[in-house]
Amino acid sequence: MKFKCLHCKSENIIYFNNLRNLKSKISSNFKKVNKSSKFLFCKKCKLFQKKITKSYIKNCIHIYKNYEKAFSFNEIDQKKSRKKNLFRSDILLNKLKKHLKFKKKIKILDYGSGKGAISNASLKFFKKKKIYAYDVENNLDEKINKKVLFINNLENKKFNLIFLSHVFEHLFDPTKVIQNLKKNMEDNAKLIIQVPNFKTSPYDIIVYDHVVHLTKENLINFFNNNGFKNIKVFENIFEKEIILVCEKNNSKIKKKKFLFNNKINKNVIQKRFWYIEKILNQIKREKSITFYGSSLLSNFLILNLDKNKTKKVQIIDDNYLEQMKQIDRFKIKICNLTRYKSNNDKIYLSISKKINSDIQKNNLYNLKKSKSINLYYNL
Ligand SMILES: [Zn+2]
């Protein structure tokens, strides 16, 4: 049977047979995965995706079963500011304020609710609302468990606003899920999707359980061709994420249209894989390594280091919540720059070249001043 593109159903697909060299991957909950997965690239809609096989689905479900309930470190969501007590989802809703005005009392669905980060932010943000959380099992934080109604069946239920926060990229059959969700939408209901941005987060390809690696164009094509209107895309709310807001289109689906993004093609993807392999090989030779930033790629590289050969691994991160994490494999504590002890090691920066905060700028300046440190900006 010929494989069809997960989004546009085209059979015009390129198989990547030479990407298997990178054996190890990482799961979205930062665990090492040694399973293989096959990649496909749709020539029609330019979507880079995993080949959905029985074993791939089984391996992903295994990852989800072992998702720690306390993934976000006893907090319901990742906190962005210590002073204001702002969570990421609070920031999201405030930034989308203009698009979230409703006159009447609304029914909100947090689809794939997890601990309930979106539900929690919605409780604070909306005045007249009833919030429903849907997931395979109820993992809602006890702080909101009584204020949000957990459901595991969506039949005959209608909502005015549906959130899919870090859910869409995990769907094995996105068309089916979204078409079903459409039946749960009232007329003029809104849908909000939050996913990793493949353009600004190229290392998304090493995340095993991300079924699709999405660009803005991929998302617009999908929702346009699935009967949604007034599509708005935001790439600047979070640096490495795309947020899409759209409305249910009640008129019949028009002729399919596609936007093209030629920046992501087979060669770009191939280069990204080679680059990750290159850094991994380089890092394996170091006796002492420091990572600046506890990103996905830092975690991936650390997970692949040989525990017996590598003498010292350190991680610096300015985000205090990140400092509470501990990378199990090496029992590494994450420290901030003031607690960091230099031992002439190379520092691998896992932050983007675009440095936003003044604290980061200042820290980097201090790092550079110390002559004993080699900096690698490329991570
Ligand atoms: Zn396609």
Residues whose N, C-alpha, C, O or C-beta is under 5 A from the ligand:
A	BS01	ZN	C5 H7 C8 K9 S10 C42 K44 C45 K46 L47
